[in-house]
Amino acid sequence: MTIRVLLVDDEELVRSGLRAVLDARDDIEVVGEAADGAVVVPLAARLRPDVVVMDIRMPLVDGIQATRDLRRRLPEPPRVLVVTTFGEDENVYAALAAGADGFLPKRARPAEIVGAVRVVAGGESLLFPAAIRSLAAQHAPAVASRPAPELTPREREVLVLVARGLSNGEIAGELYLGLQTVKTHVSALLRKLGARDRTQAVIAAYESGLVPLR
C-alpha cells in the first residue's frame, strides 16, 4: 500500500527537499503541495492524503489552526505530522493539543523523515509519553484547564498506565484483565475525554488533572 503525502510549508526549498526524500521511496507518494494552511482543508478533501507533513509557522493560517480545521471539517481527516525548528516547544504542544499525531524537527535526516511518515501513517504517535508530560508541565496552565470527566476507578487506573506508555497488552498484564476488557476501557476513556487517540487522551488527562504532571 502506497502512503499518500501532502506537503504544507511556505518555503519552496523545504517542500522540494521533502518531496525528493519521500518520492524516492517505493511505498510513499507526494500527491500535492501547499504554501499555507489556508488551503489545506479543500486540498486534503480533493487529494485524500494519508499523511499531511505540516509546517507550524506560515503567513496566513499556521499549522496549528490548519490541523484543527482538518479535524473539525473533514469526516475522515488525514494523519498530521508537524515539522518544527529548534525552540518551538510551545507551538509543538499546541499542535499536539489541536490533533497532530507527532512532530519532527526540520533538521531531521532523510531516514528519520521517511520513518516518521511511515509511523504516523500506520496509526502510531511519534511522541513518547515522557515527552508529552514534559511539554505539558512547561506549557499547560498551573490549574486544570479543562473539566475532568467522570471516570470509574478502573478507568482511572487504565488512564495512568496509558500515560506511562503501556500498550493494551501490557495494561492487561499489569491489571490482570483480559485484552478485550482493556480495549473497552481505553475506548471509553477516549470517548469521555473527547480524544481521537492515546496521545490526545494523555494531554487531556494532564490538562484536566486526572493524571498528575509530577
VMD Tcl script that draws the C-alpha trace (Angstrom):
set ca {
  {0.00 0.00 0.00}
  {1.36 3.41 -1.00}
  {1.33 6.18 1.60}
  {-0.08 9.37 0.10}
  {1.52 12.55 1.46}
  {0.56 16.23 1.25}
  {3.37 18.74 1.97}
  {2.43 22.07 3.56}
  {5.23 24.60 4.05}
  {5.64 28.21 2.96}
  {9.27 27.60 1.92}
  {9.50 26.12 -1.56}
  {13.01 24.85 -0.91}
  {11.80 22.86 2.12}
  {8.93 21.36 0.13}
  {11.29 20.41 -2.71}
  {13.67 18.73 -0.29}
  {10.89 16.78 1.40}
  {9.45 15.72 -1.95}
  {12.84 14.46 -3.13}
  {13.31 12.43 0.05}
  {9.82 10.95 0.15}
  {9.23 10.31 -3.55}
  {12.45 8.29 -3.66}
  {10.71 5.56 -1.61}
  {8.60 2.94 -3.34}
  {5.91 2.97 -0.65}
  {5.45 6.78 -0.45}
  {3.99 9.23 -2.97}
  {3.77 13.01 -2.58}
  {0.37 13.82 -4.05}
  {0.38 17.59 -3.54}
  {1.95 20.69 -2.04}
  {0.67 23.87 -0.40}
  {2.38 27.05 0.76}
  {-0.12 27.94 3.51}
  {-2.53 26.30 5.91}
  {-5.42 28.30 4.45}
  {-5.78 25.82 1.57}
  {-5.14 22.60 3.45}
  {-8.73 21.50 4.05}
  {-10.01 21.72 0.44}
  {-6.74 20.28 -0.86}
  {-6.88 17.35 1.55}
  {-10.53 16.75 0.69}
  {-9.62 16.54 -3.01}
  {-6.32 14.66 -2.82}
  {-7.17 12.39 0.13}
  {-3.64 12.07 1.57}
  {-2.87 9.59 4.32}
  {-0.42 12.00 5.98}
  {-0.06 15.78 5.93}
  {3.50 16.94 6.65}
  {2.75 20.37 8.09}
  {4.94 23.35 8.94}
  {3.87 25.20 12.08}
  {4.73 28.77 11.12}
  {3.04 30.01 7.94}
  {1.92 33.53 6.95}
  {-1.90 33.30 6.79}
  {-3.08 30.18 8.60}
  {-0.47 28.41 10.72}
  {-0.08 24.68 11.11}
  {-1.84 24.62 14.47}
  {-5.05 26.13 13.12}
  {-4.79 24.10 9.91}
  {-4.55 20.90 11.97}
  {-7.56 21.96 14.00}
  {-9.50 22.73 10.79}
  {-8.70 19.30 9.34}
  {-10.02 17.59 12.47}
  {-13.20 19.66 12.59}
  {-14.14 19.88 8.93}
  {-13.24 16.51 7.38}
  {-15.16 13.36 8.34}
  {-12.04 11.23 7.86}
  {-9.07 13.58 8.36}
  {-5.55 12.52 7.42}
  {-2.84 11.97 9.97}
  {-0.76 15.09 10.67}
  {2.99 15.24 11.19}
  {4.17 18.74 12.12}
  {7.69 19.89 11.34}
  {9.34 22.45 13.54}
  {12.57 24.32 14.14}
  {14.52 24.19 17.40}
  {13.00 26.07 20.30}
  {9.32 25.86 19.31}
  {8.18 23.61 22.18}
  {5.17 25.80 22.91}
  {3.99 25.55 19.32}
  {4.60 21.79 19.28}
  {2.43 21.37 22.38}
  {-0.32 23.50 20.83}
  {-0.18 21.46 17.61}
  {-0.45 18.18 19.52}
  {-3.36 19.53 21.53}
  {-5.00 20.56 18.24}
  {-4.79 16.99 17.00}
  {-1.37 16.46 15.39}
  {-0.08 12.90 15.57}
  {3.58 13.70 16.07}
  {6.34 16.14 15.32}
  {9.68 16.15 13.55}
  {12.49 18.73 13.59}
  {13.33 20.31 10.24}
  {16.93 19.26 10.74}
  {15.94 15.56 10.74}
  {17.88 13.23 8.48}
  {16.16 11.75 5.39}
  {15.83 8.33 7.01}
  {14.17 9.91 10.05}
  {11.69 11.80 7.86}
  {10.76 8.64 5.97}
  {10.44 6.66 9.20}
  {8.27 9.34 10.77}
  {5.86 9.36 7.84}
  {5.58 5.58 7.95}
  {5.00 5.51 11.71}
  {2.29 8.18 11.59}
  {0.63 6.58 8.55}
  {0.50 3.32 10.50}
  {-1.59 4.95 13.22}
  {1.13 5.42 15.82}
  {2.35 8.56 17.58}
  {5.90 9.86 17.34}
  {5.85 11.49 20.75}
  {6.74 9.33 23.74}
  {4.65 9.80 26.90}
  {7.62 11.24 28.83}
  {7.93 13.98 26.21}
  {4.22 14.72 26.41}
  {4.48 15.06 30.19}
  {7.47 17.37 29.86}
  {5.68 19.59 27.34}
  {2.51 19.64 29.42}
  {4.48 20.60 32.54}
  {6.04 23.52 30.67}
  {3.00 24.81 28.83}
  {-0.20 23.62 30.47}
  {-1.78 26.04 32.99}
  {-0.88 25.57 36.65}
  {-4.52 24.71 37.37}
  {-6.73 22.35 35.42}
  {-7.66 23.98 32.13}
  {-10.48 21.65 31.18}
  {-13.22 19.94 33.19}
  {-12.45 16.41 34.33}
  {-14.92 13.79 33.09}
  {-16.40 11.27 35.48}
  {-14.29 8.11 35.31}
  {-14.69 4.83 37.11}
  {-11.84 3.75 39.43}
  {-10.78 1.14 36.86}
  {-10.78 3.70 34.04}
  {-8.53 5.93 36.12}
  {-6.11 3.04 36.64}
  {-6.06 2.35 32.91}
  {-5.54 6.05 32.12}
  {-2.50 6.27 34.39}
  {-0.96 3.29 32.60}
  {-1.77 4.74 29.18}
  {0.03 7.92 30.28}
  {3.06 5.78 31.18}
  {3.11 4.50 27.61}
  {1.94 0.94 28.23}
  {0.29 -0.95 25.39}
  {-3.10 -2.61 25.79}
  {-1.38 -5.97 26.28}
  {0.93 -4.56 28.94}
  {-2.00 -2.92 30.74}
  {-3.86 -6.24 30.68}
  {-0.88 -7.93 32.36}
  {-0.42 -5.14 34.90}
  {-4.09 -5.14 36.00}
  {-4.79 -8.86 35.43}
  {-7.52 -8.09 32.91}
  {-8.45 -9.58 29.57}
  {-7.18 -7.77 26.48}
  {-10.70 -7.08 25.22}
  {-11.63 -5.61 28.60}
  {-8.69 -3.22 28.39}
  {-9.66 -2.23 24.85}
  {-13.16 -1.47 26.10}
  {-11.79 0.73 28.90}
  {-9.47 2.58 26.51}
  {-12.33 3.21 24.08}
  {-14.44 4.57 26.95}
  {-11.57 6.83 28.02}
  {-11.16 8.26 24.53}
  {-14.89 8.96 24.35}
  {-15.14 10.58 27.78}
  {-12.01 12.68 27.26}
  {-13.08 13.72 23.75}
  {-9.78 12.34 22.42}
  {-9.16 10.84 18.99}
  {-6.14 8.77 20.06}
  {-3.95 7.90 23.02}
  {-1.72 10.97 22.66}
  {-4.75 13.26 22.83}
  {-6.07 11.29 25.79}
  {-2.84 11.77 27.73}
  {-2.80 15.52 27.02}
  {-6.43 15.78 28.15}
  {-5.64 13.76 31.27}
  {-2.85 16.17 32.27}
  {-4.86 19.30 31.49}
  {-7.87 18.07 33.47}
  {-5.76 17.00 36.43}
  {-6.74 13.33 36.14}
  {-3.07 12.37 35.91}
  {-0.50 14.43 37.89}
  {2.26 16.14 35.95}
  {4.84 15.42 38.60}
}
mol new
graphics top color blue
foreach p $ca { graphics top sphere $p radius 0.5 }
foreach p [lrange $ca 0 end-1] q [lrange $ca 1 end] { graphics top cylinder $p $q radius 0.2 }
display resetview
